[in-house]
């Protein structure tokens, strides 16, 4: 039997009191009522000498009560085998935050110092592991390594720590903690498990995923929050543009100031821009404003905020406009480019350069030497080389006047006849869900009633299960748009041309979206590149090899299918065989929310936080004490002592009551 | 009368109603008697005397006047009857009792018994209770309901006070103008130097004085064994007493006290009855009646002599 408070056992010495009281030579205390003391003289009370114990049962009960009281207060518990076997050693995982916000002031130095302090505090018999985290957990020193080479771990870990610097990544504490739980391997089962989290615990950190797990009861988390001299911070992040499609769309940014910040004045300017172009203004604490970036007269790629104490989140990189060239060839006379009745006339006017696309329209009666990205054929044409062109990935749009070309390309038995009726046709069924008609997926744009076709050809397919897919039909049931995937390429067949002689298509609002939809289908998306944040993968064409030059001018060669996860902010140059692109990678906006969280916030997610006493360096005895307290609280033996004590006291009362009845009376 | 047939006082005291208790005793006694021992002395010789001026004409015996043409005054029957005043000690010391009943219980029963007995004979009985002075006073009467009043008064709990025999007896002398019998029921646990003077006064007033001296068996024999603090019931004073040592002195002093009382009563021709509370009541009553008869007889002898 063990005692939680053995000092109280000394209280059992109090049994000397009842023994002495029972032995005390005391004058008789009995009182007798008598009618008159007329005939009685007072006598000196002779103390009753008690050389032997009287009422020994009473004395025994009283002593027992005192002993039980002392036992009860000393909180006994029985140290079971398992708890005795539990080693006082601990398995400690030090989690070091190295997200971008740790770049502030000397936080990283503090973090290293705190980690080393924890390392030094650990005994040789303790198991230590160290991991760093930002978006994810990176083990630096595992429990297994520690088990194999515990002697030189301090040097080894210090060396590894020295090589580390904070990254530009966001903080995802939830993922890090979830990943940290399994790192306590089977060798640590008997040890006290603890995680020391060394972090600035900024409010921008992610915690939501912690709700998805049940935190192990035996694992405690000690939070060592690092606080810089000031948390005042201005941060900027890209906001959505008003109109992404136009090349000269204004860059809009979101500027935030921390709560209770003393900072107000800021200057926003493009790098190397003249001072006159800078925006100088004020932002109140806790506010968030959307601003339009100042005019970018120098075509700079970096927007810089000044006036802030922590500059890690004061830059925004914006890739320069770099439209990709689309080579479009119209098989026909180039001379018709300015003839309002020719199809080329409308193509040339519809295919205007955008922020992301730079269409180059050539027209010739021959196929170009370098294969065009998209080829337009109106009328009949010799099929020489076209099949190859398509099968290698070409994109052909044709308005056939006879079946020859189609037969060659598709290998189907079909007939193309001119529809000679005088009535105009309208589109009846349009498969707007088809990728080639994606621009019309929006119900607002599905009104084709103003589109009239004066002339069309009836394309009759005689083969069953043709590879030609009908995307749209006229109101007489004849197919209007057909498509077929041939080899790697795509064939689009229009039953009617877009020039005014055939239809109103070129003059309608549907023409340009239709063309750009085809461009997108051909691999020339004109959507602006999504803003990338650190940690995102660069959008790469899986079929090609790439060379990536990061902002530090290091090159990375990637084989086809490989991905590249960004770890730095700045402009990344992505080179492939086809084209070169600059991609801007920015800091995750949440990283700028640097106000510290209270460590107790973690407890709301079910994490067992270590108490203040446990986090102190000299907590070893406290730990043992806590184990004992736990055991004692589980067993609650003192309760039984209390019950026995009450029983003894009741018995004592009964015995004392009975002996009181035998007070002196006339015999 | 053999004592074995008497009712055990402890058993008697178990009867809750005082009236019933008195009745039990009186009935028992009544059955044992063939002739009232009081007959002859309780009714004094009634006489006619010649009317003198100043007498109340109410008392003229008109029948005699009609028959003999003389005016005689007839003495009233009640005047010749015994007027007995029961004087009960209600002091705190009377509340002592080593048995299941106290001296006060015994005294009340005795008084009730006497009252009941006397009133049954046609005598008048009154009641006076005293402690450190007269508490209640009921003049002697023989009317229906008077016994009830006496018993109610007896049942009233005693006032907590000490005994002042001489003062109380002195006050009593003022209250009782008519001659009669006075039965003083007390434990006489008070200095009796002054009492003697008062007894003499009452005797001189022509009262016939009877003292019932009640004592508990524990008071008589002092049978305590363990040393203890003894507390005086009247004064509350405490004294440490070792009974082993104190008994001899106690008994000696008690004997002197009793002797003194005996001597005083003898001197003033007061009838003295020593009544331990474990003595059956009938026996006390019987002794009392026997003594009265003896007194009457001796009176007659002395008168004839």
Contacts between the chains, C-beta under 8 A, distances in Angstrom:
chain1	res1	chain2	res2	distance
A	27	B	240	7.5
A	28	B	226	7.0
A	28	B	227	5.2
A	28	B	228	5.8
A	28	B	229	7.7
A	29	B	229	7.8
A	30	B	226	6.4
A	30	B	227	7.8
A	30	B	228	4.0
A	30	B	229	6.9
A	31	B	228	6.3
A	31	B	229	4.8
A	31	B	230	8.0
A	31	B	231	5.9
A	31	B	238	7.2
A	32	B	224	6.8
A	32	B	228	4.5
A	32	B	229	7.0
A	32	B	230	5.2
A	32	B	231	6.9
A	33	B	96	6.9
A	33	B	230	8.0
A	33	B	231	5.5
A	33	B	233	5.9
A	34	B	96	6.8
A	34	B	230	4.6
A	34	B	231	6.6
A	34	B	232	6.8
A	34	B	233	6.6
A	35	B	93	4.1
A	35	B	94	7.8
A	35	B	96	3.7
A	35	B	103	7.5
A	35	B	187	6.7
A	35	B	189	5.9
A	35	B	216	6.9
A	35	B	219	6.0
A	35	B	232	8.0
A	35	B	233	5.2
A	35	B	234	7.8
A	36	B	93	5.1
A	36	B	187	8.0
A	36	B	189	4.1
A	36	B	232	5.9
A	36	B	233	7.0
A	36	B	234	6.5
A	37	B	230	6.2
A	37	B	232	4.4
A	37	B	235	7.7
A	37	B	237	6.2
A	37	B	239	5.5
A	38	B	189	5.8
A	38	B	190	7.7
A	38	B	191	7.8
A	38	B	253	7.7
A	38	B	257	7.6
A	39	B	249	7.4
A	39	B	250	4.9
A	39	B	253	3.9
A	39	B	254	5.4
A	39	B	257	6.9
A	40	B	230	6.4
A	40	B	239	6.0
A	40	B	241	5.6
A	40	B	246	5.7
A	40	B	249	7.8
A	40	B	250	6.0
A	41	B	239	7.4
A	41	B	246	6.9
A	41	B	249	6.6
A	42	B	239	4.1
A	42	B	240	6.3
A	42	B	241	7.7
A	43	B	239	7.5
A	43	B	240	5.4
A	43	B	241	6.1
A	43	B	242	5.6
A	43	B	245	6.5
A	43	B	246	6.8
A	44	B	240	7.2
A	45	B	227	7.6
A	45	B	229	8.0
A	45	B	240	4.3
A	46	B	227	7.1
A	46	B	242	6.9
A	48	B	227	7.6
A	664	B	224	7.1
A	664	B	225	7.3
A	664	B	226	3.6
A	664	B	228	5.1
A	665	B	98	8.0
A	666	B	98	4.9
A	666	B	218	4.5
A	666	B	223	4.8
A	666	B	224	5.4
A	666	B	225	8.0
A	667	B	223	5.3
A	667	B	224	7.3
A	667	B	225	5.1
